[in-house]
Amino acid sequence: MFRAGVTATLRTEFDIVGQGADVDGSIAMIARTKPDVVLLDVHVPGGAGGGGAEILLKSKAYSPASAFLALSVSDAPQDVGAVIRAGARGYVTKTITGADLISSIKQVHEGYAVFSPKLAGFVLSAFQGAAGADAVGAGFGAGLGMAGTGGANRYPSHDEELDRLSRREQDVMRLIARGYTYKEVAAELFISVKTVETHMSAVLRKLQLSNRTELTRWAADRRIV
């Protein structure tokens, strides 16, 4: 039922070329249709028990150009890590809205890494090494490298445009670019929503950008999200 609802939502923007209910059926579908983007659940029955990660790993040889976006009810680190290590370009949870899911699929197709706001900070910390040299952190680095991040995700040593922003404006910019709402940014930084709006207006003005979509791409180009 959930898959039927997702399919109905996506048909307004995309051609749905196939579906799979289990690991083996999904791999066969991907090999046959070679889709641009595969929307992948993490917990898929069948196969050797590896779920979405197994589908991704076994499908690469059949459709190397396909981009994979995980869509799951789970936000457990081990589930996120498994599909990112396997090469997924993003991971969003099933609380996502239809419009945001459509946007996420388009971004993944364009080569961007996409994560739900509550996962973005965790993924970025692991990727930057803030979580230590554990296996999950190393796996995130490998997965994000495949997502077109170029193997680096830190502020450049000097960037004239970035230098226009105050430290607080940079904090707001980074969270907004990752997909946080104004309310979530306010909670994260312990400031009011009104203050977030003020900083965001200043960021867009200083960077000469029109909206948060342009901001996300600006930040992604500099590998700072």
C-alpha positions as MATLAB code, in Angstrom:
seq = 'MFRAGVTATLRTEFDIVGQGADVDGSIAMIARTKPDVVLLDVHVPGGAGGGGAEILLKSKAYSPASAFLALSVSDAPQDVGAVIRAGARGYVTKTITGADLISSIKQVHEGYAVFSPKLAGFVLSAFQGAAGADAVGAGFGAGLGMAGTGGANRYPSHDEELDRLSRREQDVMRLIARGYTYKEVAAELFISVKTVETHMSAVLRKLQLSNRTELTRWAADRRIV';
ca = [
       0.000    0.000    0.000;
       2.823    2.378    0.819;
       4.578    1.612   -2.469;
       1.340    2.239   -4.354;
       1.013    5.646   -2.687;
       4.596    6.592   -3.520;
       4.130    5.469   -7.118;
       0.988    7.564   -7.478;
       2.817   10.615   -6.132;
       5.861   10.198   -8.372;
       3.936    9.552  -11.588;
       3.174   13.260  -11.826;
       6.889   13.977  -12.392;
       8.605   10.753  -13.465;
       8.204    7.665  -15.622;
       7.977    4.662  -13.286;
       9.758    1.951  -15.275;
       9.482   -0.894  -12.769;
       8.932   -2.069   -9.213;
      10.286   -4.879   -7.062;
       8.812   -6.523   -3.976;
      11.887   -8.531   -2.938;
      15.660   -8.563   -3.403;
      15.850  -10.883   -6.411;
      12.873   -9.280   -8.155;
      14.335   -5.814   -7.636;
      17.726   -6.783   -9.039;
      16.070   -8.347  -12.095;
      13.932   -5.230  -12.609;
      16.951   -2.912  -12.407;
      18.932   -5.093  -14.821;
      16.037   -5.068  -17.270;
      15.002   -1.406  -17.124;
      18.296    0.351  -16.177;
      16.517    3.258  -14.433;
      18.051    6.705  -13.952;
      17.176    6.624  -10.249;
      16.262    3.726   -7.983;
      14.162    4.557   -4.914;
      15.254    1.875   -2.506;
      13.842    0.581    0.764;
      16.366   -0.622    3.328;
      14.428   -3.631    4.618;
      13.550   -5.707    1.562;
      12.824   -9.438    1.963;
      14.549  -12.243    0.088;
      18.022  -12.736   -1.305;
      20.796  -13.332    1.211;
      19.118  -11.094    3.786;
      21.043   -7.924    2.945;
      17.951   -5.931    1.959;
      18.442   -2.663    0.122;
      22.225   -2.730    0.423;
      22.298   -6.160   -1.220;
      20.123   -4.926   -4.082;
      22.411   -1.972   -4.626;
      25.643   -3.985   -4.577;
      24.345   -6.696   -6.888;
      22.716   -4.225   -9.310;
      25.811   -2.121  -10.048;
      27.125   -4.495  -12.684;
      23.792   -4.528  -14.510;
      23.076   -0.790  -14.382;
      26.212    1.160  -13.399;
      24.698    4.543  -14.309;
      21.726    4.222  -11.946;
      21.670    6.505   -8.899;
      20.219    5.080   -5.674;
      18.180    6.967   -3.058;
      17.163    5.102    0.102;
      13.649    5.681    1.455;
      13.033    4.007    4.798;
      11.077    4.241    8.007;
      14.335    3.531    9.851;
      16.822    6.187   10.918;
      19.106    3.696   12.701;
      22.826    4.359   12.072;
      23.440    0.763   10.984;
      20.718    0.972    8.324;
      21.912    4.340    7.047;
      25.517    3.154    7.046;
      24.764   -0.059    5.162;
      23.252    1.599    2.092;
      25.684    4.517    2.069;
      28.620    2.100    2.191;
      27.000    0.224   -0.684;
      26.951    3.449   -2.721;
      23.570    5.165   -2.235;
      23.624    8.894   -2.931;
      21.116    9.749   -0.252;
      18.832    8.581    2.519;
      15.428   10.023    3.416;
      12.846    8.781    5.874;
       9.220    7.980    5.171;
       8.048   11.080    7.020;
       9.120   13.081    3.955;
       6.446   14.950    2.004;
       5.637   14.088   -1.590;
       7.046   17.381   -2.868;
      10.292   16.924   -0.940;
      10.647   13.338   -2.177;
      10.285   14.510   -5.768;
      12.886   17.203   -5.138;
      15.241   14.670   -3.518;
      15.013   12.320   -6.495;
      15.815   15.163   -8.881;
      18.803   16.237   -6.786;
      20.165   12.687   -6.625;
      19.783   12.406  -10.394;
      21.827   15.611  -10.747;
      24.612   14.133   -8.621;
      23.907   15.690   -5.225;
      23.919   13.876   -1.893;
      20.521   14.162   -0.167;
      19.648   13.337    3.443;
      16.710   13.981    5.737;
      17.458   16.894    8.112;
      17.729   14.693   11.202;
      20.223   12.440    9.414;
      22.269   15.145    7.731;
      24.176   16.210   10.830;
      24.981   12.619   11.741;
      26.130   11.782    8.221;
      28.225   14.919    7.921;
      29.875   14.356   11.298;
      30.747   10.787   10.355;
      32.046   11.901    6.972;
      34.228   14.625    8.450;
      35.692   12.194   10.945;
      34.019   13.784   13.977;
      32.671   10.368   14.901;
      36.180    8.906   15.019;
      37.780    6.285   12.847;
      35.037    3.716   13.257;
      33.753    1.520   10.451;
      30.529    3.450   10.022;
      32.371    6.733    9.574;
      34.678    5.184    7.001;
      31.689    3.767    5.191;
      29.993    7.133    4.987;
      33.105    8.620    3.440;
      33.133    5.982    0.741;
      29.431    6.344    0.001;
      29.469   10.093   -0.198;
      32.497    9.994   -2.466;
      30.344    8.179   -4.974;
      27.722   10.878   -4.652;
      29.894   13.431   -6.396;
      31.265   15.114   -3.281;
      34.817   14.615   -4.456;
      35.917   12.930   -1.240;
      36.049   16.155    0.755;
      33.366   17.907    2.736;
      34.880   20.774    4.667;
      35.020   24.530    4.354;
      37.619   25.711    1.843;
      40.583   27.490    3.405;
      39.582   30.734    1.727;
      36.439   31.641   -0.182;
      35.603   35.274   -0.836;
      31.851   34.653   -1.011;
      31.845   32.556    2.148;
      33.918   35.179    3.933;
      31.094   37.675    3.433;
      29.026   35.740    5.972;
      29.393   36.031    9.709;
      30.005   32.840   11.676;
      26.363   32.688   12.747;
      25.191   33.279    9.186;
      27.439   30.415    8.081;
      25.867   28.182   10.740;
      22.373   29.032    9.495;
      23.417   28.683    5.851;
      24.883   25.231    6.418;
      21.757   23.878    8.144;
      19.361   25.393    5.622;
      21.438   23.958    2.774;
      21.174   20.510    4.384;
      17.397   20.727    4.305;
      16.517   21.895    7.826;
      13.365   23.954    8.276;
      13.577   27.368    9.967;
      12.065   25.846   13.112;
      14.638   23.039   13.149;
      17.486   25.508   12.624;
      16.204   27.603   15.515;
      16.112   24.561   17.803;
      19.576   23.431   16.693;
      21.195   26.823   17.262;
      19.071   27.863   20.274;
      17.802   31.021   18.583;
      14.356   32.215   17.573;
      12.718   31.471   14.231;
      12.629   35.232   13.593;
      16.407   35.378   14.068;
      16.831   32.491   11.625;
      14.729   34.371    9.067;
      16.854   37.493    9.554;
      20.099   35.563    9.095;
      18.720   33.724    6.065;
      17.727   36.989    4.396;
      21.230   38.309    5.009;
      22.783   35.144    3.583;
      20.754   35.286    0.382;
      21.447   38.989   -0.029;
      25.198   38.684    0.519;
      25.515   35.687   -1.782;
      23.141   37.190   -4.360;
      20.906   34.120   -4.355;
      17.137   33.972   -4.707;
      16.018   30.983   -2.623;
      17.106   27.983   -0.564;
      17.341   25.732   -3.633;
      19.987   28.004   -5.115;
      21.666   28.125   -1.710;
      21.809   24.323   -1.514;
      23.457   24.130   -4.908;
      25.858   26.936   -4.037;
      26.891   25.064   -0.881;
      27.097   21.710   -2.674;
      29.377   23.210   -5.334;
      31.754   24.212   -2.532;
      31.402   20.820   -0.807;
      30.322   22.364    2.476;
      27.081   20.379    3.012;
];
